[in-house]
Amino acid sequence: MALLSVRNLGKSFGSRTLFSEISFEVAAKDHIGLIGANGAGKTTLFQMLLGNVQPDLGEVIRTKLLRVGSLEQTPALLPGQTLYSLVMQVFEPLMQLELELEKVNRQLNQEKEQTRINELVKRQYALQEQYEAQGGLQYQSRARSALLGLGFLEDELEKPASVLSGGQLGKAMLARVLLSGADLLLLDEPTNHLDVWSMEWLENYLRSYAGAYIVISHDRYFLDRVTNRTLEISNTKMFASKGNYTRHLELRASEQETLRRQYYNTRKEIRRIEGIVEQQRRWNRERNIKTAESKLKQIARLESTLVAPEKEVESVRFSFDVRQVPGNDVLIVEDVQKSFGENRLFENVSLHIRAGERVCLLGPNGCGKTTLLHILMGKLAPDSGLHYFGANVEPGYYEQNMRSMQPERTVLEEVWSAYPRRTQTEMRNALAAFLFRAEQVEKKIEMLSGGEKARVQLLKLMLSGSNLLLLDEPTNHLDIASRETLESALEDYGGAMLIVTHDRYLVNRIADRVLYLDKTGLTETIGGYDAFLEAMQQMQSTPQETAKKPKNEYHLKKERQSAYVKTKGESRRLEREIEQLESEKLELELTLAKPEVSCDYQKVAELSKNIEELTKELDDTYKAWEQALLLAEELGEET
């Protein structure tokens, strides 16, 4: 039996339709991911399921006594309330049972009359049974475990709730809803403010959750791990599939391809029949007229079955170009340390990034990842240590908080102020590629959403021509389509990059190596997030005394890892060089084939010589590329 049924739901705001004819059911064990572009109506749909917003059309049917839990706004805080007591409010019924049990116990100790004692014992037994059935023996440890799992420290549990940051309050509200025991959870972006370990804990918790939930998220790695159904709102319609996010993509692609074939085959058949109708009409005999009328009915039947393929949702077009090629050593950091008062963020931070390398920086919230980027960009001074960029390095910085943008400027003014030599037409074309068109370019920065501000900042970075990108949470505020476009652009980017991120899907797709930052410094692993997680789990499960290895073996392993990453970067550089050389060669060959050139002997000789030189250079580059691939393969097996 379905916990909740949605039938033909529709909602519009003015002339804009968010969605229409949406129907689905939620069963008792469903773990559903709700996806769609920013502004598609996902949060509005949640508010309808909660009864806070009424649909224009359709209905939401809930089973009787259905308990729905959702991420709520922070309630009014009580005087003296701590983080722990704020979360414990969700167990108010259990705490009332405890008070009732204590009252009965006191009465038992004072009562002398046997009949009354017997009544109190029965009452005590019933209350105790109810208390245990509702989890009374475990609720305090569950609350503590949830808070620690979501990243709070033990000594923070008694922290006054009034001094918690917005992110901390958000995590406290998440703990409350998870502990509520609701039959159906509605979770809107629950991974916000969580570091990688907190997300791991949340995923494990949700995978074992006994009830149902629907989760809105742009975190594809998270969706893949915690969902068994997917609902997507796209072009005002809903598309449902059985499976997680990755499986949904496969099924949607297959469905769209089938629809596309059916649509074009039907259109082709309609055109063929229309030709017959036209022919019969030209003959203009009674028999021909009847045939034409019959064929027209056939066309009408075919047209009634036509289902046009879904239009692609418009997404941002990224392309990061490098203005000049740097030397091999792009960024060097040696023994950097930073503290604020008595709070030491990190020490012993050393790293070396080479040309073409893709490095992702992970770490718990508050460990100093953003601070490290500020140090590298000269916004902060380290307490000790040194850092410097290599020859011809032009760093480009994407800041997470986006405070460098002037709120009173328009979108056009903000981008144009960074590149005043470009024409207005060039600026408007660039802004159009980032979905800012017509009057949208005149919107004030302060009026933009988080996703729109992110697009402005990414556009400024794209135009910079930097050969080293320092990116602080670049996928925050971006919907899934924009994240995938950004990842494709980063894959094609020819420079080096250091990315601070919690986006594990991005790390798996982009990273050559992962650096994990904590108070003691950096831990390095080769590969993406899955390789990092496996390495960290092995380190945690290996006894400390057996984990220690001779110093020379450790250094040898580091050298092999470094050589592997360097060789991978070199192979990518050679791939880009091959593409460039092949493009130049093709252009020369096309020029040589032109009639006006083939008649000019001197020009033919010059072009032929250039083509011959390019062919030799291509052969040499191909050989170097093949050697780099072989070496990378050997080093990868060793590491």
GUVEXZA-218253 format. One line per field, with one value per residue (C-alpha): residue in three letters; x, y, z. Coordinates in steps of 0.05 Angstrom, whole numbers, plus 5000, padded with zeros to 4 digits. Example, Ala and Ser with C-alpha at 12.3 -4.5 7.8 and 13.67 -1.06 7.14 Angstrom:
2
residuo = ala:ser $
x = 5246:5273 $
y = 4910:4979 $
z = 5156:5143 $
REM end
This chain:
639
residuo = met:ala:leu:leu:ser:val:arg:asn:leu:gly:lys:ser:phe:gly:ser:arg:thr:leu:phe:ser:glu:ile:ser:phe:glu:val:ala:ala:lys:asp:his:ile:gly:leu:ile:gly:ala:asn:gly:ala:gly:lys:thr:thr:leu:phe:gln:met:leu:leu:gly:asn:val:gln:pro:asp:leu:gly:glu:val:ile:arg:thr:lys:leu:leu:arg:val:gly:ser:leu:glu:gln:thr:pro:ala:leu:leu:pro:gly:gln:thr:leu:tyr:ser:leu:val:met:gln:val:phe:glu:pro:leu:met:gln:leu:glu:leu:glu:leu:glu:lys:val:asn:arg:gln:leu:asn:gln:glu:lys:glu:gln:thr:arg:ile:asn:glu:leu:val:lys:arg:gln:tyr:ala:leu:gln:glu:gln:tyr:glu:ala:gln:gly:gly:leu:gln:tyr:gln:ser:arg:ala:arg:ser:ala:leu:leu:gly:leu:gly:phe:leu:glu:asp:glu:leu:glu:lys:pro:ala:ser:val:leu:ser:gly:gly:gln:leu:gly:lys:ala:met:leu:ala:arg:val:leu:leu:ser:gly:ala:asp:leu:leu:leu:leu:asp:glu:pro:thr:asn:his:leu:asp:val:trp:ser:met:glu:trp:leu:glu:asn:tyr:leu:arg:ser:tyr:ala:gly:ala:tyr:ile:val:ile:ser:his:asp:arg:tyr:phe:leu:asp:arg:val:thr:asn:arg:thr:leu:glu:ile:ser:asn:thr:lys:met:phe:ala:ser:lys:gly:asn:tyr:thr:arg:his:leu:glu:leu:arg:ala:ser:glu:gln:glu:thr:leu:arg:arg:gln:tyr:tyr:asn:thr:arg:lys:glu:ile:arg:arg:ile:glu:gly:ile:val:glu:gln:gln:arg:arg:trp:asn:arg:glu:arg:asn:ile:lys:thr:ala:glu:ser:lys:leu:lys:gln:ile:ala:arg:leu:glu:ser:thr:leu:val:ala:pro:glu:lys:glu:val:glu:ser:val:arg:phe:ser:phe:asp:val:arg:gln:val:pro:gly:asn:asp:val:leu:ile:val:glu:asp:val:gln:lys:ser:phe:gly:glu:asn:arg:leu:phe:glu:asn:val:ser:leu:his:ile:arg:ala:gly:glu:arg:val:cys:leu:leu:gly:pro:asn:gly:cys:gly:lys:thr:thr:leu:leu:his:ile:leu:met:gly:lys:leu:ala:pro:asp:ser:gly:leu:his:tyr:phe:gly:ala:asn:val:glu:pro:gly:tyr:tyr:glu:gln:asn:met:arg:ser:met:gln:pro:glu:arg:thr:val:leu:glu:glu:val:trp:ser:ala:tyr:pro:arg:arg:thr:gln:thr:glu:met:arg:asn:ala:leu:ala:ala:phe:leu:phe:arg:ala:glu:gln:val:glu:lys:lys:ile:glu:met:leu:ser:gly:gly:glu:lys:ala:arg:val:gln:leu:leu:lys:leu:met:leu:ser:gly:ser:asn:leu:leu:leu:leu:asp:glu:pro:thr:asn:his:leu:asp:ile:ala:ser:arg:glu:thr:leu:glu:ser:ala:leu:glu:asp:tyr:gly:gly:ala:met:leu:ile:val:thr:his:asp:arg:tyr:leu:val:asn:arg:ile:ala:asp:arg:val:leu:tyr:leu:asp:lys:thr:gly:leu:thr:glu:thr:ile:gly:gly:tyr:asp:ala:phe:leu:glu:ala:met:gln:gln:met:gln:ser:thr:pro:gln:glu:thr:ala:lys:lys:pro:lys:asn:glu:tyr:his:leu:lys:lys:glu:arg:gln:ser:ala:tyr:val:lys:thr:lys:gly:glu:ser:arg:arg:leu:glu:arg:glu:ile:glu:gln:leu:glu:ser:glu:lys:leu:glu:leu:glu:leu:thr:leu:ala:lys:pro:glu:val:ser:cys:asp:tyr:gln:lys:val:ala:glu:leu:ser:lys:asn:ile:glu:glu:leu:thr:lys:glu:leu:asp:asp:thr:tyr:lys:ala:trp:glu:gln:ala:leu:leu:leu:ala:glu:glu:leu:gly:glu:glu:thr $
x = 5000:5026:5043:5029:4998:5005:4954:4958:4992:5002:5029:5040:5065:5034:5047:5102:5084:5129:5101:5036:5004:5054:5034:5073:5067:5113:5114:5138:5210:5221:5286:5275:5320:5284:5326:5318:5349:5348:5279:5245:5199:5229:5223:5153:5133:5160:5118:5056:5071:5075:5010:5042:5028:4964:4968:4931:4909:4910:4915:4962:4932:4965:4950:4918:4966:5025:5083:5123:5190:5224:5283:5251:5273:5307:5253:5253:5311:5297:5340:5401:5386:5446:5460:5446:5380:5358:5363:5334:5269:5250:5245:5196:5144:5198:5221:5148:5145:5207:5174:5112:5154:5191:5124:5097:5162:5156:5083:5103:5155:5105:5042:5023:4956:4964:4908:4936:5007:4982:4951:5015:5057:5011:5017:5093:5098:5055:5095:5162:5139:5117:5182:5226:5183:5193:5269:5274:5336:5375:5350:5403:5460:5427:5423:5496:5517:5479:5511:5581:5568:5547:5613:5603:5657:5642:5655:5608:5546:5537:5551:5494:5449:5446:5519:5517:5531:5478:5513:5515:5441:5427:5463:5426:5359:5382:5398:5328:5291:5334:5319:5244:5225:5178:5147:5168:5227:5230:5302:5320:5396:5415:5489:5497:5549:5574:5646:5664:5663:5596:5568:5594:5558:5494:5495:5503:5447:5398:5415:5393:5333:5271:5222:5215:5246:5250:5315:5329:5403:5453:5505:5507:5553:5505:5444:5478:5490:5424:5368:5331:5283:5291:5241:5263:5225:5244:5207:5147:5139:5161:5201:5206:5252:5273:5345:5394:5418:5467:5416:5364:5410:5418:5343:5326:5377:5348:5277:5293:5328:5268:5221:5265:5265:5189:5177:5219:5194:5122:5136:5167:5106:5060:5099:5094:5018:5011:5045:4993:4937:4965:4970:4898:4871:4906:4870:4804:4760:4708:4749:4811:4774:4751:4822:4848:4796:4815:4889:4874:4841:4903:4947:4903:4910:4986:4990:4951:5005:5063:5105:5160:5228:5242:5277:5345:5348:5392:5457:5519:5576:5644:5712:5775:5833:5905:5938:6011:6046:6080:6143:6138:6137:6072:6063:6110:6090:6140:6123:6068:6034:5974:5940:5888:5904:5908:5871:5922:5890:5947:6023:6075:6036:6080:6058:6084:6038:6066:6040:5975:5963:5893:5895:5834:5840:5793:5786:5737:5700:5742:5808:5834:5825:5799:5851:5906:5879:5878:5951:5969:5933:5968:5905:5934:6006:6027:6056:6116:6138:6141:6102:6113:6087:6132:6155:6099:6044:5980:5934:5859:5819:5746:5724:5669:5636:5638:5650:5696:5636:5607:5533:5511:5539:5499:5519:5547:5585:5615:5644:5663:5700:5748:5760:5749:5784:5731:5674:5602:5584:5639:5615:5542:5561:5601:5544:5494:5537:5526:5451:5449:5410:5372:5349:5382:5450:5423:5405:5443:5492:5457:5392:5423:5413:5472:5473:5472:5529:5569:5558:5583:5646:5659:5652:5703:5750:5739:5758:5822:5864:5896:5942:5931:5861:5851:5778:5741:5678:5664:5602:5565:5500:5504:5450:5470:5471:5516:5562:5571:5585:5637:5670:5674:5708:5757:5774:5791:5829:5903:5929:5940:5887:5879:5806:5777:5712:5663:5637:5660:5633:5677:5738:5728:5722:5778:5831:5900:5912:5876:5906:5872:5885:5881:5918:5982:5989:5972:5960:5967:5934:5937:5872:5801:5755:5743:5818:5825:5770:5800:5868:5840:5800:5863:5902:5848:5843:5919:5949:5995:6056:6050:6032:6101:6148:6221:6235:6270:6210:6163:6204:6210:6134:6126:6176:6138:6072:6102:6131:6064:6026:6079:6077:6001:6004:6057:6013:5954:5999:6023:5951:5934:5997:5978:5908:5939:5989:5936:5892:5949:5966:5894:5889:5952:5926:5860:5897:5941:5878:5850:5852:5883:5940:5954:5972:6025:6088:6125:6066:6057:6130:6127:6063:6089:6152:6111:6066:6127:6156:6090:6084:6153:6136:6071:6108:6157:6101:6061:6123:6133:6059:6061:6123:6089:6028:6070:6110:6047:6018:6081:6084:6009:6018:6076:6037 $
y = 5000:5069:5117:5176:5185:5245:5251:5299:5354:5421:5488:5555:5623:5676:5656:5607:5534:5498:5429:5396:5326:5299:5232:5182:5140:5129:5059:5042:5024:5073:5112:5164:5217:5279:5315:5372:5438:5497:5528:5466:5464:5410:5450:5473:5400:5385:5441:5411:5343:5376:5413:5482:5500:5483:5457:5491:5422:5351:5324:5294:5234:5211:5148:5159:5174:5182:5216:5261:5290:5348:5394:5452:5522:5531:5536:5591:5574:5567:5605:5564:5511:5472:5437:5370:5392:5424:5357:5320:5358:5307:5255:5296:5238:5191:5242:5250:5174:5177:5229:5186:5125:5165:5188:5117:5093:5147:5127:5054:5071:5109:5065:5017:4990:4925:4935:5003:4973:4921:4976:5016:4955:4942:5015:5012:4949:4979:5044:5007:4963:5025:5061:5004:4992:5065:5062:5092:5052:5077:5147:5186:5146:5152:5228:5232:5185:5226:5291:5261:5228:5294:5325:5356:5346:5317:5383:5420:5382:5427:5490:5542:5535:5611:5615:5561:5582:5575:5512:5481:5496:5464:5400:5401:5404:5347:5305:5320:5298:5235:5216:5232:5162:5189:5142:5188:5237:5296:5319:5381:5384:5346:5344:5420:5439:5366:5345:5279:5238:5266:5250:5179:5173:5201:5154:5093:5119:5129:5063:5027:5073:5031:5082:5117:5182:5230:5269:5330:5334:5355:5308:5252:5207:5214:5198:5137:5109:5123:5118:5060:5103:5170:5224:5279:5344:5368:5414:5417:5340:5285:5224:5165:5105:5048:5055:5107:5169:5134:5080:5135:5170:5105:5091:5163:5162:5096:5122:5187:5150:5104:5164:5200:5141:5132:5206:5212:5146:5168:5236:5201:5156:5217:5252:5189:5185:5260:5247:5193:5241:5295:5245:5220:5291:5307:5249:5276:5216:5192:5131:5174:5224:5167:5140:5210:5217:5149:5168:5234:5195:5151:5214:5240:5174:5176:5249:5232:5182:5231:5244:5294:5279:5320:5386:5390:5436:5494:5493:5536:5528:5528:5531:5547:5568:5578:5643:5619:5554:5553:5516:5446:5468:5506:5512:5495:5498:5481:5471:5523:5532:5575:5590:5639:5655:5588:5552:5518:5502:5463:5454:5418:5432:5417:5404:5407:5415:5406:5429:5394:5362:5357:5357:5356:5380:5347:5355:5364:5430:5482:5449:5509:5490:5559:5591:5553:5580:5650:5641:5618:5678:5727:5745:5718:5709:5641:5638:5601:5565:5589:5582:5607:5599:5575:5612:5642:5618:5659:5635:5643:5639:5619:5638:5601:5660:5705:5767:5799:5816:5886:5878:5945:5928:5896:5829:5863:5915:5862:5821:5881:5914:5854:5858:5931:5923:5876:5904:5904:5854:5807:5814:5802:5740:5712:5726:5693:5630:5631:5641:5716:5748:5811:5846:5792:5825:5887:5850:5873:5824:5830:5805:5742:5672:5631:5593:5657:5687:5623:5629:5702:5682:5622:5666:5716:5658:5629:5694:5702:5653:5628:5567:5548:5545:5549:5530:5533:5490:5507:5462:5493:5526:5491:5442:5374:5395:5454:5411:5361:5417:5446:5378:5369:5438:5420:5354:5393:5447:5448:5479:5454:5458:5453:5443:5447:5407:5361:5338:5265:5254:5311:5283:5214:5245:5297:5281:5253:5253:5273:5312:5306:5365:5362:5394:5354:5368:5333:5260:5243:5187:5174:5171:5196:5193:5118:5106:5157:5125:5055:5081:5116:5054:5011:5060:5059:4983:4971:4966:5024:4981:4942:5003:5034:5022:5036:5108:5090:5049:5106:5156:5107:5100:5176:5183:5130:5165:5232:5203:5171:5236:5274:5223:5225:5301:5296:5246:5294:5352:5310:5292:5366:5378:5322:5352:5420:5391:5350:5411:5452:5396:5389:5464:5463:5403:5438:5501:5459:5428:5495:5506:5576:5547:5483:5526:5564:5519:5561:5561:5485:5472:5516:5483:5413:5427:5452:5391:5345:5381:5376:5302:5289:5329:5290:5223:5244:5269:5205:5164:5207:5201:5124:5121:5166:5120:5058:5090:5114:5043:5013:5065:5057:4983:4996:5048 $
z = 5000:4982:5038:4993:4924:4877:4821:4762:4802:4769:4792:4758:4779:4734:4662:4681:4689:4739:4725:4703:4704:4755:4784:4827:4890:4949:4980:5050:5032:4974:4975:4921:4890:4864:4811:4762:4742:4789:4787:4761:4821:4866:4931:4912:4902:4972:5002:4968:4997:5065:5054:5059:4986:4949:4877:4821:4796:4822:4892:4944:4981:5046:5086:5153:5210:5161:5198:5152:5173:5136:5144:5181:5195:5262:5316:5369:5415:5489:5540:5559:5506:5482:5416:5449:5482:5417:5381:5440:5433:5379:5435:5477:5479:5506:5558:5580:5588:5631:5676:5681:5700:5753:5781:5784:5817:5871:5884:5890:5942:5983:5974:6029:6005:5965:5915:5897:5893:5844:5800:5801:5782:5723:5703:5711:5668:5612:5612:5612:5554:5515:5532:5507:5445:5425:5433:5503:5521:5460:5444:5481:5450:5382:5388:5409:5352:5300:5323:5323:5256:5226:5245:5314:5367:5435:5471:5423:5446:5506:5466:5471:5411:5405:5384:5331:5258:5204:5178:5248:5260:5192:5214:5281:5243:5199:5261:5288:5226:5219:5291:5286:5265:5211:5161:5104:5104:5056:5053:5013:5000:5064:5046:5051:5104:5110:5099:5066:5129:5151:5082:5089:5156:5128:5069:5114:5159:5101:5067:5131:5144:5156:5128:5061:5040:4981:4976:4933:4916:4863:4894:4843:4885:4943:4899:4871:4941:4976:4924:4890:4850:4814:4797:4749:4735:4666:4617:4665:4664:4710:4689:4736:4735:4780:4800:4825:4789:4741:4723:4712:4662:4623:4622:4603:4546:4520:4527:4490:4434:4425:4425:4375:4327:4333:4323:4260:4231:4242:4211:4151:4143:4148:4092:4049:4058:4045:3978:3962:3982:3936:3879:3888:3890:3824:3791:3820:3807:3856:3875:3883:3928:3974:3977:3995:4050:4078:4077:4112:4169:4172:4177:4234:4272:4263:4285:4348:4368:4356:4419:4405:4438:4499:4487:4518:4579:4563:4602:4610:4559:4593:4559:4597:4552:4573:4550:4558:4574:4643:4664:4692:4765:4774:4849:4907:4981:5036:5110:5113:5181:5201:5267:5290:5363:5399:5344:5299:5233:5202:5200:5158:5094:5033:4962:4892:4832:4761:4694:4674:4742:4771:4847:4893:4966:5017:5091:5149:5156:5190:5175:5135:5062:5043:5087:5049:4983:5012:5031:4961:4931:4978:5016:5081:5106:5134:5204:5175:5112:5041:4976:4905:4835:4779:4716:4673:4720:4718:4773:4770:4835:4845:4915:4951:4985:4923:4965:4913:4869:4878:4898:4867:4798:4743:4714:4652:4694:4739:4682:4639:4697:4698:4622:4602:4534:4507:4467:4493:4438:4461:4533:4515:4474:4532:4581:4533:4535:4610:4602:4616:4559:4544:4608:4652:4641:4676:4740:4802:4832:4899:4866:4837:4865:4888:4823:4782:4822:4811:4736:4736:4774:4729:4668:4695:4709:4639:4606:4647:4607:4672:4669:4742:4771:4846:4856:4923:4919:4846:4841:4900:4876:4808:4785:4758:4684:4700:4743:4686:4637:4684:4693:4617:4612:4667:4632:4569:4606:4589:4654:4725:4779:4854:4873:4943:4940:4975:4908:4906:4836:4811:4848:4816:4747:4751:4803:4787:4862:4926:4984:5052:5100:5176:5233:5222:5147:5082:5066:4992:4952:4877:4838:4852:4911:4911:4913:4969:5010:5001:5023:5084:5105:5098:5141:5195:5195:5196:5266:5280:5295:5230:5190:5200:5142:5133:5115:5049:5026:5042:5002:4944:4942:4943:4886:4845:4858:4839:4775:4758:4765:4726:4670:4666:4661:4606:4566:4569:4546:4487:4469:4464:4423:4375:4366:4350:4301:4265:4260:4230:4181:4158:4147:4103:4063:4051:4028:3982:3950:3929:3853:3857:3900:3861:3800:3839:3838:3890:3938:3928:3944:4007:4032:4017:4057:4116:4113:4111:4173:4210:4192:4222:4284:4291:4286:4340:4385:4375:4396:4458:4475:4469:4513:4565:4565:4574:4631:4665:4661:4692:4747:4760:4772:4820:4861 $
REM end
